[in-house]
Amino acid sequence: MTFSLTSIISALNAKVSGSFEDFKPENISIDSRSLQNGNGTLFFALTGSHHDGHQYIQQLINKGVRNFVVQYIPDGLENKANFLVVENTLFALQQMAGYYRSLFSFPIIGITGSNGKTIVKEWLNFLLSPDYSVVRSPKSYNSQVGVPLSVFGINEQHDLGIFEAGISQKGEMEKLENIIQPNIGVFTSIGSAHDEGFLSQEEKIAEKTKLFNHCSLVVLEKNPLIEHYISQPKLTWSFTDKNATLFVSQKWAENTATRLTLVYQDQTFEVTLPFTDEFSIQNAMNCIGVLLYLNTSISVITERIQNLYPIEIRLQAKKGINNCIIIDDSYSSDYQSLKIALDFLEQQKLHQKKTIIVSDIFQSGLPTEVLYQKVFSTLQNNHIDRIITIGETISNYLSKLPHVISFSSTADFLKQFNTQSFQNETVLVKGARSFNFDEIVVLLEEKKHETVMEINLDAITYNLNFYRSKLKPETKVMVMLKAFGYGNGGFEIAKLLEHLKVDYLGVAFADEGVELRKAGISTPIIVLNPENYSFNTMIAYDLEPEIYSINGLHSFLKIAQEKNISQYPIHIKLDTGMHRLGFEAAQLDELIAVLKNNNFVAVKSIFSHLAASDDKQFDAFTYKQFECYQENSKKLTETLHIKPIRHILNTSGIFNYPEMQMEMVRLGIGLYGIGNSDYENQQLQNVSTLKSIISQIRIVEKGESVGYSRKFIANKPTTVASIPIGYADGIRRSLGNQKSYVTINGQRADIIGNICMDTLMVDVTRVNCKEGDEVIIFGERPKVTELAEFLNTIPYEILTGISQRVKRVFYKN
Ligand SMILES: *Cc1c(COP(=O)(O)O)cnc(C)c1O
């Protein structure tokens, strides 16, 4: 097998700069935030329309990385590292992955479809790993970048691969097929997700099924429309069509399980799924299809299927006890997912101190000795302050690392658990399912109620890039993080924005900026409502004030003088029609007189704010504001001979008046997935989902009432579910009495009666649900914009009104 730099160079047809010694890359990286292991890393500098990996090369050289695949060598780095120069780094990554894959000849299962890819992959891994040494895509790594990275996880010990492939537009699947080269295909389902990238449903199916071009079998639910596009042999299943290869002749639901009678070839057998919902049953059927094709015996299938479990596919960072952050990854424990979890830990560096709690590791495909040697060096390189090993094997192999505490079992650890021993640190909890680390997570998690607001960090990146695509590449972006990131969380989002190289952050008050600095954010921060008493703090924390009045300027200058600082960046706000804060034309001469020959401060930017950028009916007014801005800012720049950054646009301004972008824009609500028109909204991704659970379900007889003041009277027997969220959480009382609804298991349930302080009630008479089920208050459905309409207000008010007692959970896919 040849996979070394020399073979890579020739496979990529790359131009070489530097003195490469031939080596076998141990770590292929595309993200500068990931763990790097110096010389063993080959870093691909990917470029997107808004992101350029080349910008991080210096930083990586400082971390000890030496070998880079690039499109160009950044200025000044020519002799500092080794470079493979290629035309397109993404193609190179894909090409190299395809080459690497082709070095292995064992069977590989390729999974695609609109929903269920990750669950089917994880379940197949669970079902097949007693018989095979399985390699699979970690998490939901199924994109143009994720698939190549997944494939590099293959090694000589594996004898079965399971990889998922996800696409959003035409032309993408062929590339993924070239990389995965699957022998067995699974088509999970066809839905409406990502429809934007395709002209029609048919086009989408035609594209997706290209994954199967070289498969010897494809498993799918019987469906003539899809089958039409698959010329390979098929194993179909169906609840209705007896002609399917695998026919479900009977199905009956029990309390929490579903029993199915299956007919396959000349055998009839029964399986019990520990689920009742439609999606899980579909996913399980696809798994059974694959098992049958691989000649798994019926008795083994029956046995394993009844042990399927729900899959948590994302890493989550949660608030923990004693100001800790808990990263919960207590459901898988192979080497690749350990590395991903450590990367995530590295990125969540709110606290300097890091602890990892880790169990024995399974399913690596490597001999035990080799596996733990790898784990040993990974942990050693990663500077973890405390390593808690649970399990005989891992404790044995890692005992020589510094700062290790060992336990033979989870029960042992729990017996000695002391809440005081976890303080102000980030704790990664990473263990195999059989170790029941969820019991540890429960102890470490901050005890709040079951309502959470989930923030999708990937959607934030997507939305930022969407607005960047509306701007000239050189236009700077300030992101508004005021009001705790519009209710979504401050430093977690700031951390991401800093990585995405946003130019400025904007907060309303100094203390918000101080929080960000304390969390390690170094991006410039502007404070929009600086109060005179906070100027000292602002200078101490490197926060830049908006100056909107002569009085404010004098107060700031006084302090600057006392502290003897020079050229402190300030931002001049002009009032051009909003009439909130800012200098009017008549005050400019006085302003100029103060600023002239003043060395204490430097005007970093001059800006104004549009009052009606979201409403085309005020077009003329907006143009007048812009004209006024141009005139007044010109007066300042020309008389003072300065060249500050000029900016006036907020989110809807970027969308409606891009010609006014000047040198910078100020993005706010759009980042959080909310635009000011339906058209704009369709192009954004949902960021925040407010969720709770059903506490109790009861049946209310005809004539009975529900809630305070008997506002709801049942006109027939009505099933009522109570949800532990109320107006104290920010769910406005006027959304009660059928004004709004919630979503439970994909179904709509109207809010009935008056909303209470901590509880609301919904009608679930026609909703398939049980106590403990998840309830969506807003997110994909209903959307925040819908609630805003019901209430006759704007989405800003709803988002920022969600109380701080609601726990925020951040996740990445
Ligand atoms: C809040 C704010 C913004 C952002 O407004 P959005 O409508 O959320 O994009 C921009 N500029 C100023 C001065 C702001 O106060």
The ligand as a Gaussian input file, in Angstrom:
#p B3LYP/6-31G(d) Opt

LIG

0 1
 C      -28.972000      46.915000      16.367000
 C      -28.260000      47.754000      15.438000
 C      -27.914000      47.286000      14.158000
 C      -28.356000      45.945000      13.621000
 O      -29.697000      46.014000      13.219000
 P      -30.433000      44.755000      12.540000
 O      -31.702000      45.290000      12.039000
 O      -30.603000      43.755000      13.605000
 O      -29.535000      44.272000      11.471000
 C      -27.137000      48.094000      13.367000
 N      -26.730000      49.312000      13.790000
 C      -27.071000      49.811000      14.999000
 C      -26.605000      51.147000      15.382000
 C      -27.845000      49.043000      15.859000
 O      -28.189000      49.546000      17.041000

